[in-house]
Amino acid sequence: MIKRIPPYWILLAPGMLIFILVFVIPVGRLGLHSFHENSSDGEAGQAFVWDHYVKFFTDPYYLQILGRTLVIALTVSVICLIMGYCLAYGASRAKENRKMILLMLVALPLLTSATIRNFGWIIILGRKGLLNELLLGIGIIQKPLSLLYTPTGVVIALVHVLLPYMVLVLYSVLEGIDRNLESAAANLGASKPKVFVLVTLPLSMPGIIAGTLLVFSITLSFFVTPSLIGGPKVQLMATEIYNQMINLLNWPYASALSVILLVTVLIVTSLYNRSLSRSKTGGATLI
């Protein structure tokens, strides 16, 4: 007798099919391609080798690129979290007629291409750009700052590009917090800082987790901003993958770098979730 298919599997089937076609199969082929040898014409050989992974983990140059990528991603995530929380908190506590205006101002940069925004930062951060001319005119600095084609410039531009994502995620969580809980804490004698630390901040942790992971993951694989603002002096994983694939025609090694970047994102995400779950368990035990 044929078993009846549960209704939820029928609903999940289209999404699972698209997920398999556009993610599982391409990533699987990418992983298999990373174990092939590279020929002189850029085509992959047939041999199954580990040379590309051995090359990556034994070469300090590529390990430095991975470390620089992680540091920049972490820095951008922390800055976006601090700035984004302030913006999201202010927008969620604003009057109803001003909330929509503030959200539109936050989301407005998303309507502009990231490439155009990065060219704007090139004009601002250049040695003869607007920022250096302003600081020189005021007298704060005596010579132009080197911001373009540096990790600092990449971080500034990435924060500008990714900050709206953090704000929108945090705003949705802060807006859903019951204000009566904050009022109850205040009525029991808690000051405004204590209300924020003991009530608002813990209840907004889902938004902090989601926003931080979103910004961190996007930063790790971002290509346009590091390529334009960082240039050849600031090599990250995404720009190195592009260089190996387009300039050096080493597709198997580029595939290996892509797999390493993907595994790195999965490991960091897993460790982040595990540390948070342990902290919640520890807090429950103390209570």
Contacts in CASP RR format, 6 or more apart in sequence:
PFRMAT RR
TARGET T0000
AUTHOR 0000-0000-0000
METHOD contacts of the structure
MODEL  1
MIKRIPPYWILLAPGMLIFILVFVIPVGRLGLHSFHENSSDGEAGQAFVW
DHYVKFFTDPYYLQILGRTLVIALTVSVICLIMGYCLAYGASRAKENRKM
ILLMLVALPLLTSATIRNFGWIIILGRKGLLNELLLGIGIIQKPLSLLYT
PTGVVIALVHVLLPYMVLVLYSVLEGIDRNLESAAANLGASKPKVFVLVT
LPLSMPGIIAGTLLVFSITLSFFVTPSLIGGPKVQLMATEIYNQMINLLN
WPYASALSVILLVTVLIVTSLYNRSLSRSKTGGATLI
27 262 0 8 1.000
30 255 0 8 1.000
30 258 0 8 1.000
30 259 0 8 1.000
31 255 0 8 1.000
31 256 0 8 1.000
31 259 0 8 1.000
33 44 0 8 1.000
33 251 0 8 1.000
33 252 0 8 1.000
33 255 0 8 1.000
34 52 0 8 1.000
34 53 0 8 1.000
34 252 0 8 1.000
34 253 0 8 1.000
34 255 0 8 1.000
34 256 0 8 1.000
34 258 0 8 1.000
34 259 0 8 1.000
35 48 0 8 1.000
35 49 0 8 1.000
35 50 0 8 1.000
35 52 0 8 1.000
35 252 0 8 1.000
36 44 0 8 1.000
36 45 0 8 1.000
36 46 0 8 1.000
36 47 0 8 1.000
36 48 0 8 1.000
36 49 0 8 1.000
36 252 0 8 1.000
37 44 0 8 1.000
37 45 0 8 1.000
37 46 0 8 1.000
37 47 0 8 1.000
37 49 0 8 1.000
37 51 0 8 1.000
37 252 0 8 1.000
38 44 0 8 1.000
38 45 0 8 1.000
38 250 0 8 1.000
38 251 0 8 1.000
38 252 0 8 1.000
38 253 0 8 1.000
39 45 0 8 1.000
41 249 0 8 1.000
42 249 0 8 1.000
42 250 0 8 1.000
42 251 0 8 1.000
43 251 0 8 1.000
44 251 0 8 1.000
44 252 0 8 1.000
45 252 0 8 1.000
52 252 0 8 1.000
52 253 0 8 1.000
52 255 0 8 1.000
52 256 0 8 1.000
53 256 0 8 1.000
53 260 0 8 1.000
55 62 0 8 1.000
55 253 0 8 1.000
56 62 0 8 1.000
56 63 0 8 1.000
56 256 0 8 1.000
56 257 0 8 1.000
56 260 0 8 1.000
57 63 0 8 1.000
62 240 0 8 1.000
62 257 0 8 1.000
65 235 0 8 1.000
65 236 0 8 1.000
65 237 0 8 1.000
65 240 0 8 1.000
66 237 0 8 1.000
66 260 0 8 1.000
66 264 0 8 1.000
68 151 0 8 1.000
68 234 0 8 1.000
68 235 0 8 1.000
68 236 0 8 1.000
69 220 0 8 1.000
69 236 0 8 1.000
69 237 0 8 1.000
69 238 0 8 1.000
69 261 0 8 1.000
70 220 0 8 1.000
70 264 0 8 1.000
70 268 0 8 1.000
71 151 0 8 1.000
72 151 0 8 1.000
72 154 0 8 1.000
72 155 0 8 1.000
72 158 0 8 1.000
72 219 0 8 1.000
72 236 0 8 1.000
73 216 0 8 1.000
73 219 0 8 1.000
73 220 0 8 1.000
74 216 0 8 1.000
75 155 0 8 1.000
76 155 0 8 1.000
76 158 0 8 1.000
76 159 0 8 1.000
76 162 0 8 1.000
76 215 0 8 1.000
76 216 0 8 1.000
76 219 0 8 1.000
77 212 0 8 1.000
77 215 0 8 1.000
77 216 0 8 1.000
77 219 0 8 1.000
79 155 0 8 1.000
79 159 0 8 1.000
80 159 0 8 1.000
80 162 0 8 1.000
80 163 0 8 1.000
80 165 0 8 1.000
80 166 0 8 1.000
80 215 0 8 1.000
81 166 0 8 1.000
81 208 0 8 1.000
81 211 0 8 1.000
81 212 0 8 1.000
81 215 0 8 1.000
83 159 0 8 1.000
83 163 0 8 1.000
83 166 0 8 1.000
84 163 0 8 1.000
84 166 0 8 1.000
84 167 0 8 1.000
84 170 0 8 1.000
85 170 0 8 1.000
85 204 0 8 1.000
85 208 0 8 1.000
87 102 0 8 1.000
87 106 0 8 1.000
87 163 0 8 1.000
87 167 0 8 1.000
88 166 0 8 1.000
88 167 0 8 1.000
88 168 0 8 1.000
88 170 0 8 1.000
88 171 0 8 1.000
88 174 0 8 1.000
89 170 0 8 1.000
89 174 0 8 1.000
89 200 0 8 1.000
90 102 0 8 1.000
91 99 0 8 1.000
91 102 0 8 1.000
91 103 0 8 1.000
91 106 0 8 1.000
91 167 0 8 1.000
91 171 0 8 1.000
92 99 0 8 1.000
92 171 0 8 1.000
92 174 0 8 1.000
92 175 0 8 1.000
94 102 0 8 1.000
103 168 0 8 1.000
103 171 0 8 1.000
106 164 0 8 1.000
106 167 0 8 1.000
106 168 0 8 1.000
106 171 0 8 1.000
107 164 0 8 1.000
107 168 0 8 1.000
109 117 0 8 1.000
109 160 0 8 1.000
109 161 0 8 1.000
109 164 0 8 1.000
110 164 0 8 1.000
114 161 0 8 1.000
114 224 0 8 1.000
114 225 0 8 1.000
115 224 0 8 1.000
115 228 0 8 1.000
117 157 0 8 1.000
117 160 0 8 1.000
117 161 0 8 1.000
118 157 0 8 1.000
118 161 0 8 1.000
118 224 0 8 1.000
118 225 0 8 1.000
118 228 0 8 1.000
118 229 0 8 1.000
119 228 0 8 1.000
121 153 0 8 1.000
121 156 0 8 1.000
121 157 0 8 1.000
121 160 0 8 1.000
121 229 0 8 1.000
122 148 0 8 1.000
122 228 0 8 1.000
122 229 0 8 1.000
123 129 0 8 1.000
123 130 0 8 1.000
124 130 0 8 1.000
124 131 0 8 1.000
125 131 0 8 1.000
125 147 0 8 1.000
125 148 0 8 1.000
125 153 0 8 1.000
125 156 0 8 1.000
125 157 0 8 1.000
125 229 0 8 1.000
126 132 0 8 1.000
126 144 0 8 1.000
126 147 0 8 1.000
126 148 0 8 1.000
127 144 0 8 1.000
127 145 0 8 1.000
127 146 0 8 1.000
127 148 0 8 1.000
128 144 0 8 1.000
131 145 0 8 1.000
131 147 0 8 1.000
132 141 0 8 1.000
132 144 0 8 1.000
132 145 0 8 1.000
132 147 0 8 1.000
135 141 0 8 1.000
135 145 0 8 1.000
136 142 0 8 1.000
136 144 0 8 1.000
147 153 0 8 1.000
147 156 0 8 1.000
148 229 0 8 1.000
148 230 0 8 1.000
149 229 0 8 1.000
149 230 0 8 1.000
149 231 0 8 1.000
149 232 0 8 1.000
149 233 0 8 1.000
149 234 0 8 1.000
150 230 0 8 1.000
150 233 0 8 1.000
150 234 0 8 1.000
151 230 0 8 1.000
151 234 0 8 1.000
153 229 0 8 1.000
153 230 0 8 1.000
154 225 0 8 1.000
154 226 0 8 1.000
154 229 0 8 1.000
154 230 0 8 1.000
154 234 0 8 1.000
154 236 0 8 1.000
156 229 0 8 1.000
157 225 0 8 1.000
157 229 0 8 1.000
158 219 0 8 1.000
158 222 0 8 1.000
158 225 0 8 1.000
158 226 0 8 1.000
161 222 0 8 1.000
161 225 0 8 1.000
162 215 0 8 1.000
162 218 0 8 1.000
162 219 0 8 1.000
165 211 0 8 1.000
165 214 0 8 1.000
165 215 0 8 1.000
165 218 0 8 1.000
166 211 0 8 1.000
166 212 0 8 1.000
166 214 0 8 1.000
166 215 0 8 1.000
169 207 0 8 1.000
169 210 0 8 1.000
169 211 0 8 1.000
169 214 0 8 1.000
170 204 0 8 1.000
170 207 0 8 1.000
170 208 0 8 1.000
170 211 0 8 1.000
172 207 0 8 1.000
173 203 0 8 1.000
173 204 0 8 1.000
173 206 0 8 1.000
173 207 0 8 1.000
173 210 0 8 1.000
174 200 0 8 1.000
174 204 0 8 1.000
177 200 0 8 1.000
177 203 0 8 1.000
177 204 0 8 1.000
181 199 0 8 1.000
181 203 0 8 1.000
182 195 0 8 1.000
182 199 0 8 1.000
182 200 0 8 1.000
185 194 0 8 1.000
185 195 0 8 1.000
185 198 0 8 1.000
185 199 0 8 1.000
186 192 0 8 1.000
186 195 0 8 1.000
190 198 0 8 1.000
190 199 0 8 1.000
209 272 0 8 1.000
209 273 0 8 1.000
209 276 0 8 1.000
212 272 0 8 1.000
213 269 0 8 1.000
213 272 0 8 1.000
216 268 0 8 1.000
217 265 0 8 1.000
217 269 0 8 1.000
220 237 0 8 1.000
220 238 0 8 1.000
220 261 0 8 1.000
220 264 0 8 1.000
220 265 0 8 1.000
221 237 0 8 1.000
221 238 0 8 1.000
221 261 0 8 1.000
221 265 0 8 1.000
222 236 0 8 1.000
222 238 0 8 1.000
223 238 0 8 1.000
223 239 0 8 1.000
223 242 0 8 1.000
226 234 0 8 1.000
226 236 0 8 1.000
226 238 0 8 1.000
226 239 0 8 1.000
227 238 0 8 1.000
227 239 0 8 1.000
227 242 0 8 1.000
231 239 0 8 1.000
235 243 0 8 1.000
237 257 0 8 1.000
237 260 0 8 1.000
237 261 0 8 1.000
238 261 0 8 1.000
240 257 0 8 1.000
241 254 0 8 1.000
241 257 0 8 1.000
241 258 0 8 1.000
241 261 0 8 1.000
244 250 0 8 1.000
244 251 0 8 1.000
244 253 0 8 1.000
244 254 0 8 1.000
244 257 0 8 1.000
245 251 0 8 1.000
245 254 0 8 1.000
END
